[in-house]
Amino acid sequence: MPILSLTIWLPILAGLVIIALGNAFARPAALGVAVLTFLISLGLWFGFDTTTAEMQFRESIAWLPAFDVNYSLGVDGISMPLIVLTTLINIIVVISAWEVIKDRIALYLGAFQVMTGLMVGVFSALDAILFYIFFEATLIPMFLIIGIWGGPRRVYATIKFFLYTFLGSVFMLVALIYLYRVGDSFSILGMHTLELGARQQFWIFLAFFAAFAVKIPMWPVHTWLPDAHVEAPTAGSAVLAAIMLKMGGYGFLRFSLPIVPDASGELGGYMIAISLVAVVYIGFVALAQQDMKKLIAYSSISHMGFVTLGTFIAFMLIGKGDVDGAALGLEGAMMQMVSHGFISAAMFLCVGVIYDRMHTREIADYGGVMNVMPKFGAFMVFFAMANAGLPGTSGFVGEFMVILASFKANFWLAFLGAMTLILGAAYTLWMVKRVLFGEVANDNVAALTDVTSREFWMLAALAFFVLLLGLWPDLLANVMHASVENLVQHISIPKY
């Protein structure tokens, strides 16, 4: 059974049908499609061979034979967990919008189904042109979601989001076309084997950097993200943080490292420096925020800095002959991506729960929420602790692995990286203290009602996975280990 094609095209086609049929059955139809897509994607997990680094569940059909462009799909231990995460978050998104979105619900839920299929396509494409099409096409439904259902400055936020991400990707397209001219193929795996000189690798790395650094986003090209998050509806923020940012981290692992490993290593010091700026400086910026969504948005930038830190610290460790440490850093980056997907989605959904009741995100408008919403307060405290890296939660595992790998490379890199544990606790718990604890601040807070059963199970599902990965990280580590070791072996061999 073509599991990957089903996981891609079922939500895309179903989303278009939902949009065409209108609002009458949009909610149950979207939920049914989301659940079915997730169940199909579980076939990838349970049928996955963890002992090999080879691409699995391969599909290939000639598309444009004259240019060797193929509809080619496959997954390994790096991409498969991100696909399952994508389909799972899709279910949460549909549930979150069940009662909140009143206008054009079919278009809203249909857009999310289409975007889910496109994001799965990004993580499973083995043809560069196919990857680029999926990568760019994800902008369209997110553009609509923010532009139609967003806040007062939604037009500004959508245009900024589109321009940043689209312009960065144009450089990637140029690099892919150049690689085709060199290797006469758009096969991504074929590009991994090309022998490229120092100058070629340098410019190709910069082209990939332009696309993937904006998507993560890395400092200093991060400014589109807080605006997009603040203006986006709750579900849009959840998908943006949980999945779309991971497309940048995945791009570095699938393209930059294996295609231009020498340039990645030589420029790795700059990448580490930029990552540490994101971890430390953006953490301080988060401390100053008064808007809860903006605070969590900056938190996402800081935590994604750990992804690029773990990715590029691998080259420093390879230079020291510590391939095990390099694998640790890369696995930590992957752990952080998956963990952040659950935690960031949960944090934005928590803000959405109280925003739907009070229609304000300003921290100063709250206070004493725990007194009237104890179940909600328990969830928000738990996710805040996970966001701060509490041991026993998934938020701790990835950060600890990256810090440990950094310590093997250089003590001061580990010290600066570990600052996120202090800063994360500072801005997250400072927000929680002001919002949840103390006396009931005003009559609006006193009138709040606790979570509904829909909201309870939505947050409980995310809490379950945060705990599961925190207490049993091998569940994920075993899946990615063979692929990460293969990547480390590949980038350890100089190409020039």
NORVEN-V252039 format. One record per backbone hydrogen bond with DSSP energy under -0.5 kcal/mol. NH is the residue of the N-H (numbers start at 0). CO is the residue of the C=O. If there is no record, write none. Layout:
NH CO
NH CO
This chain:
2 0
5 1
6 2
7 3
8 4
9 5
11 7
12 8
13 9
14 10
15 11
16 12
17 13
18 14
19 15
20 16
21 17
25 22
28 24
29 25
30 26
31 27
32 28
33 29
34 30
35 31
36 32
37 33
38 34
39 35
40 36
41 37
42 38
42 39
43 40
44 40
45 41
46 42
47 44
49 47
51 48
55 74
58 72
60 70
62 68
63 68
66 63
67 64
68 63
69 67
70 60
71 69
72 58
73 123
74 55
79 75
82 78
83 79
84 80
85 81
86 82
87 83
88 84
89 85
90 86
90 87
91 87
92 88
93 89
94 90
95 91
96 92
97 94
100 96
101 99
107 103
108 104
109 105
110 106
111 107
112 108
113 109
114 110
115 111
116 112
117 113
118 114
119 115
120 116
121 117
122 118
123 119
124 120
125 71
126 71
127 185
130 126
131 127
132 128
133 129
134 130
135 131
136 132
137 133
138 135
139 136
140 136
141 137
142 138
143 139
144 140
145 141
146 142
147 143
148 144
149 145
150 230
153 150
156 152
157 153
158 154
159 155
160 156
161 157
162 158
163 159
164 160
165 161
166 162
167 163
168 164
169 165
170 166
170 167
171 167
172 168
173 169
174 170
175 171
176 172
177 173
178 174
179 175
180 176
181 177
182 178
183 179
185 67
187 125
188 125
190 186
191 187
192 189
193 190
195 193
200 196
201 197
202 198
203 199
204 200
205 201
206 202
207 203
208 204
209 205
210 206
211 207
212 208
213 208
213 209
214 210
215 211
216 212
217 212
220 217
224 221
225 221
226 222
227 223
228 224
229 225
230 226
231 227
236 232
237 233
238 234
239 235
240 236
241 237
242 238
243 238
244 239
245 242
246 242
246 243
247 244
248 244
249 245
250 246
251 247
252 248
253 249
254 250
255 250
256 251
258 254
259 254
259 255
263 259
264 260
265 261
266 262
267 264
270 266
271 267
272 268
273 269
274 270
275 271
276 272
277 273
278 274
279 275
280 276
281 276
283 279
284 280
285 281
286 282
287 283
287 284
288 285
291 289
291 360
294 290
295 291
296 292
297 293
298 294
299 295
300 296
301 297
302 298
303 299
304 300
305 301
305 302
306 302
307 303
308 304
309 305
310 306
311 307
312 308
313 309
314 311
315 311
316 312
317 313
318 314
319 315
320 317
321 316
322 320
325 321
326 322
327 323
328 324
329 325
330 326
331 327
332 328
333 329
334 330
335 331
336 332
337 333
338 334
339 335
340 336
341 337
342 338
343 339
344 340
345 341
346 342
347 343
348 344
349 345
350 346
351 347
352 348
353 349
354 350
355 351
356 352
357 353
358 354
362 289
364 361
365 362
366 434
367 436
368 434
369 435
370 367
371 367
371 368
372 368
376 372
377 373
378 374
379 375
380 376
381 377
382 378
383 379
384 380
385 381
386 382
387 383
388 385
389 384
392 389
393 465
395 389
395 392
396 392
397 393
398 394
399 395
400 396
401 397
402 398
403 399
404 400
405 401
406 402
407 403
408 404
409 405
413 409
414 410
415 411
416 412
417 413
418 414
418 415
419 416
420 417
421 417
422 418
423 419
424 420
425 421
426 422
427 423
428 424
429 425
430 426
431 427
432 428
433 429
434 430
435 431
436 431
436 432
440 366
445 441
446 442
447 444
455 451
456 452
457 453
458 454
459 455
460 456
461 457
462 458
463 459
464 460
465 461
466 462
467 463
468 464
469 465
470 466
471 467
474 471
475 472
476 472
477 473
479 475
480 476
483 479
484 480
485 481
486 482
487 483
488 484
489 485
490 486
491 487
492 489
493 491
